[in-house]
């Protein structure tokens, strides 16, 4: 249970000198009538303090204990009451019982969060010895005390204590949420995995761990490509496997939110330029974002609506046009062996492979061009189209799960992309995938068909039997009625 955090700090002063305790209560405690200047002055002198201020504004709830043993009892009681002390003021010498260091050690066992301030004119231990016993989480102030200094120190320690309790509260809430999410995942009959933005499995429920043979060690930390691949293809990353869906996602997002999509391109963390192809097949730079201008060394907003010859080396224009022709409408093209030389602001050139995405925009065609300079470029493309649903082909035997024992399990995959909303932008952060065993799906479908056949058979038989049975029952009732009708006398001899 998380202790309540008091607005007014609760302090425990542990000192065997009652005059010191009274002075602390008067000087720093709340609800004390502090008008007897002469009395306070004499009390300060007897206690060895050098401040006789009577103008201090009360701000602390202060309890006192005359020994370390009593102090421990009060700390224990405060925990039971869910109203713990944030700061303990400890005298170092308190004969004949525990000294301050012994008391601090015992209190820390009961309440590790409480802050300790040693308030003493003498100490039998140096700071290094104290650190060895109770760690670094303590303060030390010598007598005679400057109460303004002590007050400031208490406020600092109290703030530190509050931060600790806030951290504990948040951690407990997170752990509770984690347990709830884990319970939900384990209750789902299908396999579920959560991938991060690199395609690494972060969470996997027990269903998929059992299906893959990793129930003992789990799948967390494994890569998607280690366990899943399409039929008849070499294994690729999760993003390579689903890259055919990227163009469709981008096109849908472009059609739905055209202006916002263009703004995403301009503000994208990837270097991007967009080539516009009009109905006359004339090509010009429609968008060039800040990252691309920075990449090539151009000043901001200096290349918009220029011809592509501004960016492409003249000897590579024909090759670039060939790539454009091969892209076609609604396709993604990442030439593996071709590099295009881009011109820099310093009259230099950069030879790099390009990724081209074709998007239909009204009666024109837009080609989104990205330099292939990042190993994880596929995942960055998801930032251009923050659509939630991940469309995966669901043909029989299209996806396989590689079991730990080497066999392949035919599965169906569907999923949802995850995005973090950071700085008014959607940043792709991973995906949630649902995995279904095709054998179980076929068994369930077979069972459904059997039950359906039963229902249809019973419905048909009920109809076929209802008509003759109705006739039989009706005739039986007529015959039965005739047999039970009384026979009336017709002649005298019947008497």
N, C-alpha and C positions, 0 to 999 in steps of 0.2 A: 504494500500500500504506500502511495506517495504522500509524504508529510505535507501539510498545508504550509504555504509560504506567507509569513506574516508581513504586513506592511510596516508594522512597528517591530523592530528586531527584539528578540527575546535573548537576554544575556544572563549568564550564570557567573557570579563572582565567588571564587573559592579562596578564602583567606582565613587564617586562624586569628587575626587581629580584628576585634569587633569595631574598633575606631576606624580602621580602614574601610570596613564594610559600610559603616554608617556614612562615611564621607563619600564613597562611591554612590550610595543610594541618593544622597542629597544632591550631589553635583550632577549626576547623570540620569537618575531614575525619573519616571513619570509619576505625576500625581503627588509630588512632595511640595509642601509649603516651604519655600526657601527664603525666609525673611529675617532670620536671626543672624545678622552679620557677625556679631561678636562671638556667638556660639560657634559659628562655622570657622571663624579665624582661629579660635583656640583649638578646634578639632583638627584643622589642617596642620597646625604646628605640632600637635601631639603625634599625628600620623606621619609627619615628614613630607607633606606635600607643599609645593611652592605656589599654588594657585588658590586664591580665596574669592574667586569670582562667584557672584550670586545672580548673574544675569544670563546664565546658560539656559537655553530653551530645552525642556525635557523632551526626549525622543526615544528612549529605550525602556523596555520592560525588564527590570532587573530583579533576579532572585539571588539569594546568598546561601553559602554553605561554609561551615567553619572547619571542615576537614575534607581530605580527598575522598574518604569513604562516603561521607554524606553527599559530596558532589556527585559521585557515581550513582548513588540512589536517586538523586533528583534528575539526572540525565536519563536514567532508565524509566522513571515515571513520566518524563516529558515525551518519550518515545511512545509509551503506552497510551498517552492522552492525545497522540498525534499533534502535538504542539512542541516540537523540539527546540532546543537552544541553537541559535545560529553561531554564537560566539561564547567561548569559555575564557574568563579571566582567571589565571592561575598564579597564586603565589608559589615560589619555588621551595621555600622552607616552611613546613607546617608540622613541627614536632608535637607529639610523639608518633603521629600516624604517617600516612603516605606523604612523600614529598611531591612537588609539582610534576616531575617527570613521570613518576610511577602513576600518579593520578591521570595524566594525559594518556599514557599507554592503555590504562583500563577503560577510560572513556572512549578512546578510539575503537576499541573492540566492540562497544555497544553502538556507537554512532560514528562511523568513519567520516561523515560529511562535516561534522561540526568543526569550527575553526578555533584554534587555540592561540591565546595571547598570554605569554608569561609576563606577569607584572611583579617584579621583585627587585629588592635592593641588593640581594646577594644570590649567587648561584654556585652550586657545587659542581656544575657541569659546564664545559665550554660548548659552543654552538655545534661543533662537529660531533661531539658525543650525543647531543640532543638529536641531531639529524639521523645518526645511526639507529636511534631507538624508535623515533616516531616519524621519520621521513622529513621532507622539506616543508610540509604544510603547517607552519606555525610562525608566529611573530614574537618578538621580544621587546619589551619596553622597561626601562629602569625607573626605580623610585629615586627621588621624588618625581611625581608624574606631572607632566604638562597635559591638562585635561583636553585642551584643543587637539593636541597630537594624538592622544588616546582615542578621542572621538573620531577623528579622521581614520585612524587605523581600524576601529570597530566597523565603520561604514564600509571600508574597503573589504574587510573580511566578510561582512554580511552580504555584500554584493557577490563575492566569490561563492559563498554558500548558496545564495539564490540561483546562481548560474548552474551550480552542481545539481540542485534539485530540479531545475528546468530541464537540464540534460537527461536526468534520470527519468523524468516524466515522459519526455519525448521518446526515449529509448524503450520504455515500457509500452507506450502506445504503438511504436513501430513493431516491437516483438509480438504484441497482441494481434496487430494487423497481419504480420507474417504468419502467425499460427492460423489465423482465420483463412487467409489465402491458401495456405497449405492444405487446410481441411477441405476447402472448396475444390482445389485441384484434385485431391485424392478421391473425392466423391464423384468426379466426372467419369462416366463409363468409357469415354474415348481417351486416347492418348493425347497429351497436351505438352508442348514444349514452348519455352520463351527464348527467343534469340536476341542477342545484343546487336548493335549496329555493325559488328564485324562478322556476324553469322556464327557466333559461339553460343552454345546452349547455356543459358543461365539457370533455368528452372525446367524440370521434367517431372511429371507426375508418375505415380507408381505403375499405372497402366502401361505407359510407353517403356518404362524401365524393365518391366516384366516381359513385354513383347520383344524387346531387343536383347534380353538376357543380361542386363546390367542392374538387376534388382539389388545386388549386394554392394556395388560401388557407386551406382548412380551415373547419370549422364552429364551432370553439370561440369562445364569446362571443356567438353568435347565439341568439335566442330561439326556443323551440319553436314558437310561433304563427307565426313568419315562414315556416316550412318545412312545417308539417303542419296539416291541417284535415280535418274530416269532409265527406263528400259532401253538397252541397246546403245547407250551413250557412255562416254567416259565420265568419271565423277568430276563435278565442278562445284564451285562455291554456291551457297544458297542464292546469291544475287545473280550469278551466271545462269543458274537453272531457271530462274524466273524472269530473266531479262526480256524475253519476248512480250511480257505483259507491261513493261515500262512504257512503251510507246502508246499503248492503249490508255494507260493511266494518264499520261501527259495530254493526250488528245481530249479525253473526257474532261479533265480539269481545265484545259484551255477553252473548251466549248462552254463550260458552265460559268467560269469566272475569268473572262478574257483579260480585262484590265489588271486584275490582281495577279494573274499568271505572268503577264509581261513585267509587272513590278518585281515579281519573284526572280525572274531572269536577270533583271538589272541589279538586284541586291544579292544574288547568289554568291556563296563563298567560292564557287568554281569560276575559272576563267571561261567566259562564254561570249560568242557573238552569234547573231542570227542573220541569216541571208534570206532576203525576200526575193521570191521569183514570181513576177507578175504574169498576166496572161500572154504577154509577148515574149516570155522567157528571158526578160531582162533581169539581171541579178544585181542587187545592191545590199549594202549593210543596213539592216533594219534596226538592230540593237547591238551595241557592244558595251558590256558592263564594265564597272570600275576595275574588277579583278583582271579582266583581259587587257585593259589599257595599261594597268600596272605591270602585268606580265610582259607586255611588249615595250614598255617604257614610254607610252604616249601620255600626254596630259589629259585630264578628265574632259569628257564631252568633245573630243576633237575629231572623232572618226564616224560619227553617226551619218547614215545615208550616203556614204561614199561607195564607190564601186569596190568589188572584191579585189580588184587589182591593187588596191591600196594595201591590202594585207597579205596577198598571196604572191609569191615569187613568180615572175612572168614565165619562167620555164616550167612551173608546176601548175599553171592555170588549166592546161588541157587535162592533166591528171586529176585535178580537183573536180573539173566538170564531169569527168568519167565517173568519179565516185558519186557525185550528185545524181547522175543518171541511174546508177545502180541502186541507189537508196530507194527510189520509187516513192509511192505515197504510203504513209503510215508504217514506215519501217525504221529499224535501227541498224546502223552500219558501223562496225568497228574494224576497219582494215588492219589485219595483223602484220602485214609486211610492207605496207606503203607509208611513207612519211611525206608530209607536205611542208615546204619551207615557208614559214611566216616571216614577214618583214618587221623589223623592230624600228623604233624611233631613231636609233643611232645608225641607221642604214645597214644594220647587220641582219642576220637571218637565224631562225631557229627551226631545225628540221625535227618535226615530231609527228607521231601518228594522231589522227583526228577521229573523234566519234561524231557521227552525224545522225540526227533524229529528224525525221520528216513529219511536219504537222500541217494539216490543212487549216487555213485561216480565210474564211469567206471564199472568194474566187481566186485566192492566191495561195502560194505554198511557202511555208517558212521552214528553213533548215536550221536547227539548233546545232551549233558546232562547238565541240569541247575538245581541247587538247587532252590526249590520254597521258596524263602525267602522274596520276595517283593509282596505286595498286588497288585501292578499294573504290574505284570510280563508280562501279555499278550502284553501290549503296548511296552515293551522293546523288545519283539521278532521282532517287526517291524523294529527295527534298524539293525537286521541281514539281512534283505532283502529290501533294499530301492527301491521297485517297486512302481510306482505311482498308478496304477489302483487297486481298491479294488473290488474284485469279490464277488458279493452277489447273492444268488439264486433268480431267478425272476419268480418263479411259482406263479400262481394266488392264492391269499389268503395266501401267504407265510409270508408276513410282515403286521403288523397292526400298525396303529397310534391311540393312545388313545386320543379321543376327550375330551375336558374339561367337556362336559355334560355326559360323561360316555360311549358313544357309541364308537364302533371300526370302523375305516376307513381302508379298504384294500388299501395298497399302494405298489408301486414298488420302490426299493432303488438301486442306483448305486453311485459310488463315486471314489474319488482319495485321496490317502494318501499325507500328507504334510511333507516335510523334511526341516530342517535347516542345512545348510552346515557349520559346526563349527569345526575348527581345522582339516581341511581336512577329516572330517568324516560327514556322514549323520546322523542326530539325528531326530528321529520321533517326530513331533510336533503337529500332529492332522490329521484331514481329512475334506474334503468337500464332502457332500452327496447331491444328487439330489433325491427329493421325488416326485413321480407322483401318482395322485389319479387314482385308477383303474377304477372307475366309469367314469371319464373323458376320460381315455384311451379307454374304451369300447365304449363310445359315439362317440369318434372321429373315432374309427375303424368302427363302424356301419355306420357312415356318409360316410366314404370312400367306404365301400362296396356298399352302396346305389348308390353313384355317379358312381362307377364302373359298377354296374348293368345297370344304365341308359345308360352309354356309350356303353356297349355291346349290349343292346337292340336296340339303335338307329343305331349302326353299322350293326347289323343283318337285321333290317327292311329296312335300306337303300339298302342293297344288294338284299333283296328279292323283293323290289319294283322296283329296277332299271331296271331289264330285261323286265318285262311286260310293264312298262311305256315307255321304249325305243321303243318297238314294236308298241304300240298304237300311240306314237308321230310320228313315221315314216310312218305308214299307213295313219294317218291323214294328213300328209303333201302331200302324194301321191294323196289322194282323193281331197284335196283342190286344188292341182295343176291341176287336171283334170277338175274340175268345172270352173276354171278361164281361161282355154285354149280357144281361139276364134274358132268359128264354120265356116269352109270354105264352100262357095257355091258349090253345086254339080249339079244343073240343071237351065235352063233358068227361070223357074217360080219363083225362089227366088229373081229375080231382082225386 
